[in-house]
């Protein structure tokens, strides 16, 4: 199974979506946006939301959150 497939499976079972931090921790993926692009090229409908999360210093940062919608 390739990284793209693992990310797709995660998105199918976790409706809250995936962020770059989750992708790094679970799949060692440093270019989540690249895998999302590949999935979109395969026909998957994915929405991007910008969310705020705390960083390691407690400061607020904005990151992309990707959610799978219907195909």
C-alpha positions as CSV (number, residue, x, y, z in Angstrom):
1,X,0.0,0.0,0.0
2,X,1.4,3.4,-0.9
3,X,1.2,6.5,1.2
4,X,-1.6,8.0,-0.9
5,X,-3.7,4.9,-0.2
6,X,-3.1,5.0,3.5
7,X,-4.1,8.7,3.6
8,X,-7.3,7.9,1.7
9,X,-8.2,5.1,4.0
10,X,-7.6,7.4,7.0
11,X,-9.8,10.1,5.5
12,X,-12.6,7.5,4.8
13,X,-12.6,6.4,8.4
14,X,-12.0,9.7,10.2
15,X,-14.6,12.2,9.1
16,X,-12.9,15.1,10.9
17,X,-10.3,15.1,8.2
18,X,-6.5,15.1,8.2
19,X,-4.0,17.9,8.9
20,X,-0.3,18.0,8.0
21,X,0.6,17.1,11.6
22,X,-1.5,14.0,11.5
23,X,0.0,13.0,8.2
24,X,3.6,13.4,9.6
25,X,2.8,11.5,12.8
26,X,0.8,8.6,11.3
27,X,2.3,8.2,7.8
28,X,5.6,10.1,7.7
29,X,4.2,12.3,5.0
30,X,5.9,15.6,4.7
31,X,4.0,16.8,1.6
32,X,0.3,16.2,2.4
33,X,-0.8,18.7,-0.2
34,X,0.9,16.6,-2.8
35,X,-0.9,13.5,-1.8
36,X,-4.2,15.4,-1.7
37,X,-3.5,16.6,-5.2
38,X,-2.9,13.0,-6.4
39,X,-6.2,12.0,-4.8
40,X,-8.0,14.8,-6.5
41,X,-6.5,13.7,-9.8
42,X,-7.9,10.3,-9.1
43,X,-11.4,11.8,-8.9
44,X,-11.8,12.2,-5.1
45,X,-13.7,15.3,-3.9
46,X,-11.7,16.8,-1.1
47,X,-12.4,20.1,0.6
48,X,-9.8,22.3,2.2
49,X,-10.6,24.2,5.4
50,X,-8.1,26.5,7.2
51,X,-8.2,25.8,10.9
52,X,-6.4,27.3,13.9
53,X,-4.3,25.0,16.1
54,X,-1.8,25.6,18.9
55,X,1.9,25.1,18.1
56,X,4.4,23.7,20.6
57,X,4.8,27.1,22.2
58,X,1.0,27.6,22.7
59,X,0.7,30.1,19.9
60,X,-2.1,29.9,17.4
61,X,-1.2,28.8,13.9
62,X,-3.3,28.3,10.8
63,X,-3.1,25.0,9.0
64,X,-5.0,23.2,6.2
65,X,-7.5,20.5,7.1
66,X,-8.6,18.2,4.3
67,X,-11.9,16.4,4.3
68,X,-13.2,13.8,1.9
69,X,-16.6,14.4,0.4
70,X,-18.6,12.2,-1.9
71,X,-16.8,11.0,-5.0
